Amino acid sequence: MTREVTPEFVERGYNNRAAVPDHPRFLVQYPALSNATREKYRPQRDLRYGPNPCETLDLFVPGGAPRGTFVFIHGGYWRAFTKDDFSFVAGPLVDAGLAVAVLDYDLCPTVSIATIVDECRRALSWIAREGSRHGANPDNVVVGGHSAGGHLAAMMFVTDWAAHGLERTPFVGGLTLSGVHDLAPMLKFSFNADFKLDSAEAERMSPVNFASRSGVPLLMACGADETSEFLRQTQLVWDAWPANRRPVSAPMFIPARHHFNVVLDHADPESALTRAALALF
C-alpha cells in the first residue's frame, strides 16, 4: 500500500520539537554539558578548515598519542545549533585515547544543504592533510553525526574522494544517529522555507539514492522512541547499503531514547552508543 505523504504527515513525522513536548529540558543540557567538557579538556578552538565563515572545528586531544580521531557533525536540521552546543560528545572518547573534532558549518538559509555537504568534505580533507600537525590521528578516522549531522556523515560515504585530491577514503568507519537519508519528505516540511529544496536537489542530496563508495562499517542508529519516520529513515540506509552493515547485525534502535536525549548518550562512557562508536576504531 502506498504511503500517504501529506504536509500534515510530514510535519508529524519530522517536527521533533512537537513530538517531544518537554524537549526544552534536554536542549539546556547540551550547552551546560559542553561548557563543562571544554573546561575539563581544553580543546584547540576554532581551527579553520575552509574559507566560509563557519568552517571551523574544535579539536580535543588525549594526553598521549591518539589511537584515532572521531569527527562529529552536529544536527539542527541544517539550520540551527553550532559546534559549541555539542562539545559533550568528546569526553568519553578522549578518555579512551581518541582525538575528537567537533565541526561547525554554515547554516540554511544562508547557504544550501549542498554547500554544507561540501564544507564537511573539506573538514575531512583537512583532517587527512593537517590533522597530525594539531595532534589528531588522520589514519584511523571515524565520521559521525546526529540528525542533520547523520545525513551529512552518510553523504561522506557517497563522496568521490579522488575528486577532492585524496588517494583514499579519509575514514575507516562512520556513524549516522537519527539521520535523514532520503530528503524527499523535506519538500513538504515547513522547514523547507529555509532548505529551499526542489525535487531534483532533494534527490541529489539523499545518500540512499547512491551506492556507498566505501565498504567500511557504518553504524546506523536511532532512538527507539523517535517518530516512525526517523525509524524508517534509519531502516532505509540499512536496506540501501548492505556492505556497510557493521559492527552490529541490525539497525541500532536504542531503547527509551527519543530525538533529543539519544545524542546525550555520547556523553555516557557506559552507554551502548559509546561502546558501539568505540568498536568502529
C-alpha positions as CSV (number, residue, x, y, z in Angstrom):
1,M,0.0,0.0,0.0
2,T,1.4,3.4,-0.9
3,R,2.1,5.7,2.0
4,E,0.1,8.9,2.1
5,V,2.7,11.6,2.3
6,T,0.8,14.9,3.0
7,P,2.3,18.0,4.5
8,E,0.5,17.1,7.8
9,F,2.0,13.6,7.8
10,V,5.5,15.1,7.2
11,E,5.1,17.6,9.9
12,R,4.1,14.9,12.4
13,G,7.0,12.7,11.3
14,Y,9.8,15.3,11.2
15,N,8.9,18.1,13.7
16,N,10.8,16.6,16.6
17,R,10.0,19.5,19.0
18,A,6.3,18.9,18.6
19,A,6.9,15.2,19.0
20,V,8.8,15.7,22.3
21,P,6.9,18.4,24.2
22,D,9.4,18.5,27.0
23,H,12.4,19.0,24.6
24,P,13.5,22.3,26.2
25,R,14.8,20.5,29.3
26,F,17.1,18.4,27.0
27,L,18.2,21.4,25.0
28,V,19.5,23.2,28.0
29,Q,21.7,20.2,28.9
30,Y,23.6,20.5,25.6
31,P,25.4,23.8,26.3
32,A,25.8,23.1,30.0
33,L,27.5,19.8,29.4
34,S,29.5,21.2,26.6
35,N,30.8,24.1,28.6
36,A,31.9,21.7,31.3
37,T,33.6,19.4,28.7
38,R,35.6,22.3,27.2
39,E,36.6,23.5,30.7
40,K,37.9,20.0,31.6
41,Y,39.6,19.0,28.3
42,R,40.7,22.4,26.9
43,P,40.3,21.8,23.2
44,Q,42.0,23.7,20.4
45,R,39.3,26.1,19.5
46,D,38.1,27.4,16.1
47,L,40.7,25.7,13.9
48,R,39.9,26.8,10.3
49,Y,39.3,24.0,7.8
50,G,37.8,26.0,4.9
51,P,37.1,29.6,3.6
52,N,33.4,30.0,4.6
53,P,32.6,31.9,7.8
54,C,31.7,28.9,9.9
55,E,34.2,26.4,8.6
56,T,36.0,25.8,11.9
57,L,36.3,23.0,14.3
58,D,37.3,22.3,17.9
59,L,39.9,19.6,18.4
60,F,40.1,17.7,21.6
61,V,43.2,15.5,22.1
62,P,44.1,12.9,24.7
63,G,47.2,13.1,26.9
64,G,49.2,10.6,24.8
65,A,49.3,9.9,21.1
66,P,45.7,9.4,19.9
67,R,44.8,6.0,18.5
68,G,42.2,7.5,16.2
69,T,40.0,10.6,15.6
70,F,36.3,10.9,15.9
71,V,34.8,13.7,13.7
72,F,31.4,14.8,14.9
73,I,28.9,16.7,12.8
74,H,26.1,18.4,14.8
75,G,22.4,18.3,13.9
76,G,19.7,21.0,13.9
77,Y,18.1,20.5,10.6
78,W,21.0,22.2,8.8
79,R,19.6,25.4,10.2
80,A,20.4,25.6,13.9
81,F,23.0,25.0,16.7
82,T,26.7,25.3,16.5
83,K,29.7,23.1,17.5
84,D,29.7,24.8,20.9
85,D,26.4,23.0,21.8
86,F,27.9,19.5,21.2
87,S,31.4,19.5,22.8
88,F,29.9,17.0,25.3
89,V,30.4,14.2,22.8
90,A,34.1,14.4,23.3
91,G,34.7,13.3,26.9
92,P,34.3,9.5,26.9
93,L,36.2,9.2,23.6
94,V,39.1,11.4,24.7
95,D,39.3,9.3,27.9
96,A,39.5,6.3,25.6
97,G,42.6,7.7,23.9
98,L,40.9,9.3,20.8
99,A,41.1,12.8,19.4
100,V,37.7,14.3,18.7
101,A,37.0,17.0,16.2
102,V,33.6,18.8,16.6
103,L,32.7,20.6,13.4
104,D,30.9,23.9,12.8
105,Y,29.4,24.7,9.4
106,D,27.3,27.4,7.8
107,L,23.6,27.1,8.1
108,C,20.5,27.3,6.0
109,P,19.1,29.6,4.6
110,T,22.4,31.5,4.4
111,V,23.8,28.5,2.4
112,S,22.3,25.4,0.8
113,I,22.5,21.9,2.1
114,A,24.8,21.1,-0.8
115,T,27.2,23.8,0.4
116,I,27.1,22.2,3.9
117,V,27.9,18.8,2.4
118,D,30.9,20.4,0.6
119,E,32.0,22.0,3.9
120,C,32.0,18.7,5.6
121,R,34.1,17.2,2.8
122,R,36.6,20.0,3.3
123,A,36.7,19.3,7.0
124,L,37.6,15.6,6.5
125,S,40.1,16.6,3.8
126,W,41.7,19.0,6.4
127,I,41.9,16.2,9.0
128,A,43.6,14.0,6.4
129,R,46.1,16.6,5.4
130,E,46.6,18.8,8.5
131,G,45.2,16.9,11.5
132,S,48.5,15.4,12.6
133,R,50.0,18.9,12.9
134,H,47.4,19.6,15.6
135,G,47.5,16.3,17.5
136,A,44.8,14.3,15.6
137,N,45.4,10.9,14.1
138,P,44.4,11.1,10.4
139,D,45.0,7.4,9.7
140,N,42.1,6.0,11.9
141,V,39.2,8.4,11.5
142,V,35.5,7.7,12.2
143,V,33.0,10.3,11.0
144,G,29.7,10.6,12.8
145,G,26.8,12.9,13.3
146,H,23.3,13.3,14.8
147,S,20.1,14.2,12.9
148,A,21.2,16.5,10.1
149,G,24.7,15.5,11.1
150,G,23.8,11.9,10.5
151,H,22.7,12.8,6.9
152,L,26.0,14.7,6.4
153,A,28.0,11.8,7.7
154,A,26.2,9.5,5.3
155,M,26.9,11.9,2.4
156,M,30.6,11.4,3.1
157,F,30.1,7.7,2.1
158,V,28.9,8.7,-1.4
159,T,31.7,11.1,-2.0
160,D,34.3,10.6,-4.7
161,W,37.4,11.5,-2.6
162,A,39.8,11.4,-5.6
163,A,37.9,14.4,-6.9
164,H,38.9,16.1,-3.6
165,G,42.6,15.3,-4.1
166,L,42.7,12.3,-1.7
167,E,44.1,8.9,-2.7
168,R,41.8,7.0,-0.4
169,T,38.7,7.4,1.7
170,P,39.7,9.6,4.7
171,F,37.8,7.5,7.3
172,V,37.6,3.9,8.4
173,G,34.1,3.9,9.7
174,G,31.0,6.1,10.3
175,L,28.0,6.6,12.5
176,T,24.6,8.1,11.5
177,L,22.5,8.7,14.5
178,S,18.9,9.7,13.8
179,G,19.8,10.7,10.3
180,V,17.6,11.8,7.4
181,H,18.8,9.8,4.5
182,D,16.0,10.4,2.0
183,L,15.2,14.1,1.7
184,A,12.1,13.8,-0.5
185,P,9.8,14.3,2.5
186,M,11.6,17.6,3.2
187,L,9.8,19.1,0.2
188,K,6.5,19.1,2.2
189,F,8.1,20.1,5.5
190,S,7.6,23.6,6.8
191,F,11.3,24.0,7.3
192,N,11.8,23.8,3.5
193,A,11.3,27.6,3.6
194,D,15.0,27.5,4.9
195,F,16.2,24.5,3.0
196,K,14.9,25.8,-0.4
197,L,15.0,22.2,-1.8
198,D,13.3,21.3,-5.1
199,S,12.7,17.7,-6.2
200,A,16.0,17.4,-8.1
201,E,18.1,18.8,-5.3
202,A,16.3,16.6,-2.7
203,E,17.2,13.6,-4.9
204,R,20.8,14.7,-5.3
205,M,21.2,15.3,-1.5
206,S,19.7,11.9,-0.5
207,P,22.5,9.5,0.3
208,V,20.3,6.4,-0.1
209,N,19.9,7.3,-3.8
210,F,23.5,6.4,-4.4
211,A,25.8,3.4,-3.8
212,S,28.2,3.7,-0.9
213,R,31.7,4.2,-2.3
214,S,33.3,2.5,0.7
215,G,32.7,-0.8,2.3
216,V,33.8,0.4,5.7
217,P,31.5,0.0,8.7
218,L,28.6,2.4,9.2
219,L,26.8,2.3,12.5
220,M,23.1,3.1,11.7
221,A,21.3,4.1,14.9
222,C,18.2,5.9,16.2
223,G,16.3,6.3,19.4
224,A,13.6,3.6,19.6
225,D,11.1,6.2,20.8
226,E,11.6,8.5,17.8
227,T,8.9,9.1,15.3
228,S,8.0,6.4,12.8
229,E,9.7,8.5,10.0
230,F,13.0,8.6,11.8
231,L,12.9,4.9,12.4
232,R,12.1,4.5,8.7
233,Q,15.0,6.7,7.7
234,T,17.4,4.5,9.6
235,Q,16.0,1.4,8.1
236,L,16.3,3.0,4.6
237,V,20.0,3.4,4.9
238,W,20.4,-0.1,6.4
239,D,18.5,-1.6,3.4
240,A,20.4,0.5,0.9
241,W,23.9,-0.3,2.0
242,P,24.3,-3.9,3.0
243,A,28.1,-3.8,2.6
244,N,28.3,-1.2,5.4
245,R,26.2,-3.2,8.0
246,R,28.7,-3.4,10.7
247,P,29.6,-3.6,13.6
248,V,26.0,-4.7,14.5
249,S,23.7,-7.2,12.8
250,A,20.6,-4.9,12.7
251,P,19.9,-1.2,12.9
252,M,20.6,0.0,16.4
253,F,17.3,1.2,17.8
254,I,18.2,2.4,21.3
255,P,15.6,1.8,24.0
256,A,13.9,4.6,25.9
257,R,15.6,7.3,23.7
258,H,13.9,10.0,21.6
259,H,15.5,12.5,19.2
260,F,16.7,14.9,21.9
261,N,18.1,12.5,24.5
262,V,19.7,9.9,22.3
263,V,22.6,12.2,21.4
264,L,23.3,12.7,25.1
265,D,24.3,9.0,25.2
266,H,27.6,10.2,23.6
267,A,28.4,11.8,27.0
268,D,28.0,8.5,28.9
269,P,31.0,6.2,28.7
270,E,28.9,3.2,29.6
271,S,26.1,3.7,27.0
272,A,25.5,1.3,24.2
273,L,26.1,4.1,21.7
274,T,29.5,4.9,23.1
275,R,30.6,1.3,23.2
276,A,29.4,0.8,19.6
277,A,31.2,4.0,18.5
278,L,34.4,2.8,20.1
279,A,34.1,-0.5,18.3
280,L,34.4,1.3,15.0
281,F,38.1,2.1,15.6
